[in-house]
Amino acid sequence: MKQPTLPFWQVWNVSFGFLGVQLGFALQNANVSRVLSDLGADLHSLSLFWLAAPVMGLLVQPIVGAASDRTWNRLGRRKPFILGGAIAAALGMFLMPNASIFVAFLAPMIFGGMMLALMDGAFNVTMQPFRALVSDMVPNEQRTLGYSIQALLINIGAVIGSILPFVFTNVIGLDNTAPKGEVAQTVTWAFYVGGTALLGTVLWTCFRTKEYSPDDYNRYKNIAPKIVEKLSLTTKLANFWKLFINMPKTMRQLALVQFFSWFSLFIMWVYTGPAITQYIWGVEAKWFDAEFLHSVDVIPADIAAAKGAAGDWVGITFAAYSLFAAIFSVFIARIANRFGRKITYSLSLLAGGIGYISFMLFQNAEVVHVNLLLTEIDIPQGALNLLLPMVGVGIAWAAILAMPYAILSGSLPADKTGVYMGIFNFTIAAPQIVSGLVAGQILKYAFDNQAIYIIALAGVSMILGAIAVYFVQDNSDSTPDERAIQGH
């Protein structure tokens, strides 16, 4: 039986909760380094704290994927995990900026790291079933559309999440400077708003999407009913390992692309803040060193102001690349259908790599007056110019969110989509773990804690990812016309 085509707004509703998830994720990406630095973390140790994120993804997503494949209850198949993860993520968002009040139990920096692990683990619990939900609910001919809508919503959420601290500073008037060992008001309230929005949008998807019953799902996916056997943990692990080593060829080829892409993204999220604070605002690297900070009683007002302004501007730059990604997401399906998914994917990553490297062109500290519609501010010219490379970064981000899944999804067996999507997350988590282990050491010993150079290294890695796309075989989910264009 042919799976029914969904109305556009139903495809939209299936992914709507991802807007809130990404809003929270964007707040994490743009502000966690700032929060941990304010709480006392060394510059070169930031990447080690950030390891909590990919490690949680590595552990959580395959387990959740396999569990959601076997789950059928009153809430549905994927929705129980989506909702549970959203509740846990919101809790982490409410608690993290208040780390300093738990000083009697744990050092604020350690508590902040724990909340980062909780948030990211919960984001992973929520995101993996969302990926599988699109595959479940959207028929093959709408698959690229489904993931493109998901990418669009992701980036709308990212824009909103990224600019929240800036808006709270420059529109509402909250304080963006942080006393020693505390978190700025603007960041705290942004996390409160983000957690609330996350819950609201996920509830929308849960109430507006009715998952297929097991019988309907099996008919639509041409799956013969199976007798569910109770297996021992050893057998389950053996079966999982068998699936892992026998993953589809396309997944193996995409893994190399994913490595270079996500190695770069991890560096961007961890070090953009310190990079532009040092390179454009002129704050010396010593102000990111925990030992030096312990030697001073009070952070000078000009240093605190510069770090606060640069931290807010990181949100604007992240919002910019998310906005450009959202715009590109509207057209990416048509571009891919016209020129081929591999060409689209490769050129997008190339644009991102060039964007990262071009950070080094924008060091002009001359202060200019800028009207940002929401407010008017005075910022260094170099910071304003930094919006230009965000075009390339945004194009790369849109492609990373959509193209691997569009290429991969058709090569997966329908009854194992969830677990394979979870396994595919290894190709996201592993490069981030590698990046987290080595980036801080490279920054300290090769670049003398000058963070702008680690951003340039991210650009080189992204360009290598663009080259690696050439070796990916794309014949999944392609129409005859697409295969003709791609030469398959």
N, C-alpha and C positions, 0 to 999 in steps of 0.2 A: 504494500500500500504506500502511495506517495505521501510524504510528509507535507502538510498544508503550508502554503506560503503565508507569512504573517503580514498584517498591515504595518505600515511604517512605524506608527506610534507604539505598536506592541513590541517591535524590535527595540525601539527607544526605551520602553519601560523595563525590558529585560536587563538593560545595562545601566539604568538611571542611578542605582545605588553606587555605581563606581564613581560618580561625580563626588559624592561625599567622602568615599574612601580615599580618592586621590587628593581631595582638599586637605584631609588629615595628613596624607603622605607628603604633600607639598610643604605643609607647615613643618613636618619633621625634617625634610631634606634641607630646607632653607634656614632652619633655626637651631637644629640640635647642636651643630658645632659651636654656634654662638652661645647656647645655653651651657654646654659642657665647659667651654672656655671661661664663661662667667663664674662657673662653679669651681674652677681651679684646674682644669685639664691642660697638660702641655700640648703645644702645637703638634709635635711629631707623634704624640700618643692618641690624637683624635681618631686616626684611622683604626686604632685598636679598639676603642670604644664602639666605633661604628661596625665592627665585626659582628656585634650582636644581631644586626639586621640580616645579613646574608646567612649566618649560621641558623637563625630561627627559620628562615625561609627554606634552607636545606633540609632541616628536620621536619618542619611542619607540613609543607605542601604535598610531598608524596603520601604522607600518612592521611592527610585530609582528602586528597584526591582519591586514594583507594577506598577510604571509608565512605565518601559521598557516592562512589560508584555502586556501593552495596546498600545504600540507605533509601528506604521508601517508607515514609510515615505521613502523619496528617499534615505536617508543614510542607512536605515535598521531599525532593531528593537532594538538591543543593542548598535550598533555603535555610535549613537548620544550621548549617555551618556558616553561611553568610551572616545570619542574624547573630549567632553566638560570637563570631569574630568581631562584629561591629561593636557589640556591648563591651567586650574586653578592650578593644582599641580605644574607645571613648574614655574608659576608666583610666587608661594610661595617659591619655592626653590631659585629663583633668588633674592628675597627680604630678606629672613630671615637672611643670614649672614651679611647683611648691616644694621642691626637694629640700630647700633650706630649712623648712619647718620640721623636718625629720632628723635633724642633726643629732638629736639625743640618741638615736638608734643606729644611724649609718652616716658616714661622710656624705654630704650632699652630692658630690661628684659620683660616688658609687650608686646612690639611690637614683640619680639621673640616668646612669647607665642601665640600671635594672628596669626603669620605666621605658627606656628605649627598646630593650629586649621585649618587654611586654607589648608595647605598641606594634613593633614590627612583626612579632609573632602573630598578633591578632590581625594585622593587616594581611598577612599571608593566609591565615585561616579564611579570611573574607574573600580575598582576590582570586585564589585558585578555583573555588567553586563558581565564581562569576565567569571565569574563562570557560569552564566546562558547561555552564548554563547556556551560554551563547551557542556552543556546539550542539547541546541537547535540543534547544528550542528553535533554532534557525535552520531552515533547510539549506542544502548545498548551494543552490543558486543564489542565496542571500547571504552566504557566509562572509564574503569580503565586505559587504554592506554592514553586516552585524559587527564585525571587528572594527570597521571604520567608525561607526557610531560610538562604539565603546571608546575608541581612541579620542574622538571628539569630546565626549563627556569627561574623560580623564583629564583632558587639557583645560576644559572650562573649570573643572574643580581645582586644577593646579594653579590657574591664574588667580582665582579667588583666594585660595589658601596662601599663595606666595605674597600677595599684596596686603594681607590683613595687618601685619605689624606696621607697615608703612602708613596705612590708612589710620590706624589708631594713633600714630605719632603726629601726622601732618594734617589730618582732618578733624579727629576727635580731640587731640591734644594731650594724650597720655604721655608719660615719661618713657623715653627709649634708652635711657642710661641705667646701668645696673650697678648698685653698690657692690663692693667686694664680697663675693660669695653668694650673691643673690641674682635673680632673673628680672629683667626689665618688665615693667607693667604691660607694655605693648605686646610682648611675647606671651605673657600669662593669659591675657584676655583673648588673644588670637587662638590659643589652644582651647580655651573654653568654648569659643564660637565653633571652632573646627570639630570638636567632639560632638557638639549638639547637631551640627549639620550632617555629620557622618551617620548618626543614628536615624535622623529624619529621612534621608534619601534611601537608606537601606530598607527602612520600613515601607517606603513607597514601592520599591521593587517587590518586596515580599507580599504586599497586599494586592498589587496590580498584575502579578504574573502567576498564572496557574500552570504548574508543571504537569507534564503528561503522566498518566498512570503507567505502571510497568507494562501492561498489555499493549497500550497504544504506542509507548516508546519502542517496544520490541518490534511491533509491526512496521513503524516508520523507519526503523534502522535495519530491518530485515535480520533480526536476531532471534535465533531459536531459543525458546525458554530453557533454562538450565536448572538443574536441581542444586540448590545451595548446600555445600558440604561444610561441616565444621572442621576446620583445619587447625593443627597445632601451630604455635608461634614459629617453630623451626621450619615447618612446611611453608608458612606464609612468607617468611624471609627468603626461603629458597625460590619460591615462585616469583617474588619481587626481583630477586637477583637475575632470574632467568629473563624476565621482561626487560630488565635494564640492559643486559648484555646483548639481547636480541632486538634492541630498539630499531625502528625503521631507519633506513639508510639516510633519508632526508634529515632526520633529527641529528644524526652524527655529523653531517656536513654543516648544518646550521650551528652546531655547538662551537665551532671555531669562530664563526662570525660573532656569536653571542659573547665569546670570551673577550675579544678585543673591544666590543661595544660597551659591555658592562664594566670592564676594567676602567674605561674612560669615565663612564657615568659616576662610578663610585668616587673617583678622584674629584670630579666636579662638585658633587654634593658635599664632600668633606672639606674641600680646600678653597672653594671660590671666595668665601667670606674672608679668610685670612689673606688670600692673594690680593684682592682688591683693596683691603684695608692697608696692607703694606705698600702695594705698588702705586695706588692712585691717591689714597689719603695720607700716605707718608708715615704711617705708624711703624716704628721699628719692631723687628722680630722679638726683641726682649719682652715686649708687652704681651706676648703669648707664651712666655716661659714661666712655668709654675714656681720654680725656685726664685726667680727675680721678683715675681708678684708677692711671694711670701716675705720678701725683704722690705717691701714698702707698706706703709700703714694705709694710705689712701691713694687710689688711682687719680692722677691729675685730671682736672675737669676737661682740658682740651683733648687728652687721650680718650677719656670716657665718651666725650661727644663724638670724636672721630670714629671710634669703634661702633657707637650706636648708629651713626649716620650710615656708615658702610654696611652694617648689618641690615638696616632697613633697605638699602639699595640692592643688596643681594636678593631680597624678596622681589624687587622690581625686575631685576634681570631674569630671575627664574620665571616670573610671571610673563615676561616678554617671550622667552623661548617657548613657554607653554601656549601663549596666545598664537604665536606663529605656527606651532604644531597643530593647534586646533584648526586654524585656517587651512593648513596643508592637508589635514585629515579629511576635509570636505571634498578635496579633489584627488586624494591619493588612489582611491579605487578606480576612477576613470583613467588616471595616468598609468596605473599598473595594467589595466585592461588594454590600453593602447600600445604601450611600449614594452610591457612585460614586467613581471614582479621583480626579477633579478636586477634588471637595469635600474628600475625605480629605487630599489633597496640600496644598491651599491652607490649610486650618485647621491642619495640622501645621506649616507654615512660619510661620504667624501666631504659634503657640505659641512657636516658637523665637525669633522677633523680640522678643516680649514678655519672654522669659527673658533675653536679652542686655541689654535696656534696664534691667531690674530689678536688674542688678548694682549700680547706683548706690544702691540702697536699703540695702545691707548693708555698713556701715562700722564697726559696733560693735566696738571693740578690747577690750572687757571679756573677760578670760580665763575660760573655762569648762572643766570637766572632762567628758570625753566617753568613753563606752564604745563602741568600734567593733567589739566581738566579738573581733577579732583581737588588739586591744590597747586600752589606755586612754591617752588623751593630754590635754594641756591646750592649747587653741587659742582664738583670739579668737572671740567670739560671731558676728561678721560672717562669718567663714570657715565656721562651721557652717551658718549661715542660707543661705549661697551654694548649698547643695545643692538648695534649693527651685527656683530658676530652671533648674536642670539638668534638671528634669522636662520643661519646654518644649523645651529644647535637644535632649534625647534623642528626644522625639517628632518634632521636625523632622529629626534625623539619620536616624532609621529610615525616614522617608518619602523623604528624599533618596537613600538607598541602594536603595530598592525601586521607588518609584512611577515615576520617569522611565523605567526600563528595562522595567517592566511595560507602560507606555503605548506605548513606542517599539518594542518587539521585534516586534510583529505587523505593523508597517509596513515592515519591512526585507526585502529579497529574501534567500532562504535561502542562496544561493551567495555572497552578499556581506556576510553578517552580521558576520564578523570585521572587515573593513575599515570598515564603517559604525560598528561599536562603537568602533573606533579613532578615526574621525572625530568621533564623539560626544564623545570625550574632549577635543576642542578646547573644548567648552562647559564643561569642568571646568578645563582648564589656563589658558585665556585670562583668565577673571576673576581667577584667582589671580595671574597675571602683572601684570594691571592693579593689583590690590590691593597686590602687592609693590612696585610702582613708586611708588604714590601714598600708601600708608598711612603709611610712615615720615615722609614729608614733611608730611602732614597732622598727624601726631602731634607733630612738632618745631615747626612754624610756627603751627598753629592751636590746638594743645592744650598747648603748652609741655612736651612730654614727659610729660604726665599720662595714663597709658595707659588709665585707666578710661573716658575719653571716646571713645577709639577703639573700645572694646567696645560702647558705646552706639550709635556709628555703624554697627557691624555689625548691631545690632538693627533699625535703620531699613532697611538694605538687605534684610534677611530679610523684613520686612513687604512691601516692594516686590515681592519674589519671590512672596509669597502672592497679591498682586493680579494678577501676570502669569499665574498659572495659569489665570485666567478665560479667557484668549485661546487656550488650547491646545485643539485638537480631538482628543478621545480616542475613536477608533473602532477602535483596534488590539487584536486579540486579545480583543475583548469578546464575551461570549455574548449571545444575543437578550435575555435578562433584564437583563443589565448595560446594554445599549444602551437598553432601555426606561427603566431607572432614570435614565440619564444624559441621556435625551432625544434619542438618536441614532436 
